Amino acid sequence: MERSTRQRTAIAQALAAVGQPLLPQELLLEAQKSVPSLSLATVYRNLKGLVEDGVVDVVALPGEATRYESHRHHHHHHFHCSSCQKVFDIDACPGDLGHLLPKGYELASHELTFYGRCAGCVA
């Protein structure tokens, strides 16, 4: 476990406050509200430690740069807006998708990403 620093705290708090997955550059802008001197290199270094400590989760979407979000204790999915490129959490899940698999296959886990336009972009 890494020691707590102002930078690390600002990064973790920014992710929690925004409540959606962020790119490192977006996270930098949010965390700089608390620590103006924060650099992108410091964000990356601290994200690595926060992920290792289980405080932050990686959100990997196909063909997209890695995003990060505060650790969630429950299974959830994501919505990717094709207009503004933001990613939002979706707390609903269709449940057991094992019935979609070919006979004899066993489902271990699943990840769903929904694509479309968010409410802000539709308006």
N, C-alpha and C positions, 0 to 999 in steps of 0.2 A: 504494500500500500504506500502510495506516495504521500509526502507531507502536504498539508493544505497550504496554499498560497492565495494571495489576493486574486491573482490571475485565474487560478484553478477554480476558485469560488465564483468569480465573475462569469466564467464560461458555463459552469454547471447551473448557476442561477439564471443565466440568459436562456439556456435550453428549456429549463422548467417554466420560465415566464412565458415564452413564446408558445409552447405547447404543440409544436409541430416539428417535423424533421427539417434540419437546416444544413445547407452547404457550409463548409468551413468559412468561406468568405462572408456569408450571411451571419454566421455566428460571431465572427470578428466584429462586425458592425454593431451587433446587439451588445456584446460584452464590453466594447469600448465605451458604452454609456456609463459603465462603472469604473473602468480602468482605461482611460484615454490613450495611454502609451502602449497598450497591448499590440503585439505584432502577430501576423499570420503564422510565423514559425512557432511562436509560443502557443497559439491555438492548437496547431497540429500536435505539438509535443504533449500538451495537457490532454488533448482528446485521446491520445494513445493510452495514457495512464488511467483516464476516467473509464475507458472501455475495459481495460484490464481489471479494474476494480469493480466492474459491474454497475457503475453509476450511469453510464451512457451506453446506448445500443447503436449499432451500425445499421443503417437502412440502405440496402443495395438494390437499386432498381435497374433492370436490364437497359444497357446503353446509356446510363446516366452516371454522373459523378456521385461518389459516396456521400450520403447525408448522415446526420447524427441526431438522436433524440434522447431525452431523458429515459432512463430505464423504466419499462412498464412491467408490472407484475402479472399482466394477463395478455393472452393472445389477441392480436389485432391485425388489421390490414391497412392499406394506404390508398389514397386517391391522388393521382398526379394530374394537375391541370395543364393541358396542352397549350394554353394561352400564356399564362404568367409563369409557368414552370414550377410553381410551388407544390409541395407535397403535404397532404393533410392526413391525419389519423382517421381511420374508420373503426369504430369499436364493435361493429357487428361482424358476424362470421356465419357462413352458410352451414357450418357444422361438419359432420363426417362426410368427406368426399370420396371415401373408399369405394363406394358403389360405381364410381366412374372409371375405375381401373379395370384392365383386362383380367379375366379369370385367373386366379392363382397369384396375383400380385398383392402386396401388403403395403399400405400407406404408412409412412413414418411421420410425415409432417407436410404442411403446405403453406405457401405464401401466395396471397392474391394482391394484385395491384389493379385498381380501377383507373381508367383514363377518360378524360373528358374536359369540361370547363367548369371551374368553380363558380360559386354564386356571385363573387365579385366580378368575374369576367363575363358571365352571362348577362348581367344587368346592363 
